[in-house]
Amino acid sequence: MTRENAPTEGRRSRSWRPRIPTLPEDPPPGPFRPEFWRSPIRGPWLTSVLGLILLVGVPIVAITGLLSYAAYNPWLPLNDLTPGKGLLGFYLFDWPTNPPWLYRLTQGTHVVLGLTLFPVLLAKLWSVIPKLFAWPPVRSAAQALERASLLLLVGGAVFEFVTGILNIQLFYVFPFSFYPAHLYGAWIFLGALAVHVALKMPRVVSTLRTRGLRDLRTNLADTRPEPPDTSGLVSPAPAPPTISRRGLLAFAGGGALTVFALSVGQSIDGWLRRTALLAPHGRVYGTGPNDFQVNKTAASVGIVTAQTGDAWRLEVMGPHPVRLSRADLLAMPLYTYALPIACVEGWSTQREWTGVRLADLARMAGAAPGDTQVVVRSLQRGGVFSRVTLSARQVADPRSLLALRVGGADLSLDHGYPARIIVPNAPGVHNTKWVRMLEFGPVTA
């Protein structure tokens, strides 16, 4: 060892320590500094009121969303859109066919209420945005848990609402499948919401007990900042108010009511449908009895008239397979029922459908209704709903039809001519259009 190397090696050996980066106590400039946020109306009271409104509405949206998942009968082959879901995909019962309007109610509520709450959600995010920039990011284990739940809560809420709104418009700009992502995102959001409520509810109760509802009676001239506290929401350097807390709540509420008024008509028949300016794909879809919602036109999925003309045959598979023309089907006993059709996008309508009972077709193929499920295949090639499985309960229900007409008129091509499925209380996507094959078979576990 040379003399000049020895001290160097010794110094490295004695002085080496793992270097743990530390954050400066003083926050960076900009939104990390409390004085950056100058609104005088931010504070625990406003956030508590907005949070309570969401706490009433969001669980309803979540429950109706989970009911929609159950309505797909995900235990049946071909119906599960969320592979690998594990325990997150549980459901408590097989989806019934009665009452026939249940899916219309639950999914209409899910979509319309979700849209209605969006302005309130934006107001709530605005009220707590300083918390997202709190400095230092972590002070203690309890604060780390709170911040993690807040980030998951905000991220989950934005993800669920934004992807849900895009799905309503069939505008799939995201590089993943909507259905599993929406289910997983819902559970992340709900878990974060449960933690957040547990942490914040005592503060909400205390704040509302202290201040009551007097801010709802306070005008702009009398609006003052809330007393300084440890919430991080009250500005240390408030600017003069430009809106009162009452005014902000009225603004958010007015936005919510406007969205409700412009969307609820898509879930209700009659003149209100004309008011549904936010309904996907417009409000007029055809002529006569075929004037109702079309999610995917025949042209958009590659269905041409040649496939649905005189050469079309329905293949009915079972112990005794048969092939039927449309004339053969029209010669069978036909039944007419007034049934709603409701889609995951929130729109719905009730129509009179005429066609052949699925139970009669099962018997014709040698299968016993009640012990038989059916795989329905469409002329549409590709797509997750070009084939679905209907349960034995759905097959056995006398109102379940292979529909040939609607409102006394032949189905239009866009509505599934020459034949489509209509099942009471089923999601719209399970009412398969352009049916080419019915495969009746034994019930699977």
Secondary structure, 3 states (H helix, E strand, C coil): CCCCHHHHHHHHHHHCCCCCCCCCCCCCCCCCCHHHCCCCCCCHHHHHHHHHHHHHHHHHHHHHHHHHHHHCCCCCCCCCCCCCCHHHHCCCCCCCCCCCCHHHHHHHHHHHHHHHHHHHHHHHHHHHHHHHCCCCCCCCHHHHHHHHHHHHHHHHHHHHHHHHHHHHCCCCCCCCCHHHHHHHHHHHHHHHHHHHHHHHHHHHHHHHHHHCCHHHHCCCCCCCCCCCCCCCCCCCCCCCCCCCHHHHHHHHHHHHHHHHHHHHHHHCCCHHHHHCCCCCCCCCCCCHHHCCCCCCCCHHHCCCHHHHCCCCCEEEECCCCEEECHHHHHHCCCEEEEEEEECCCCCEEEEEEEEEEHHHHHHHCCCCCCCEEEEEEECCCCCCCCEEEECHHHHHCCCCEEEEEECCEECCHHHCCCCEEECCCCEHHHCCCCEEEEEEEECCC
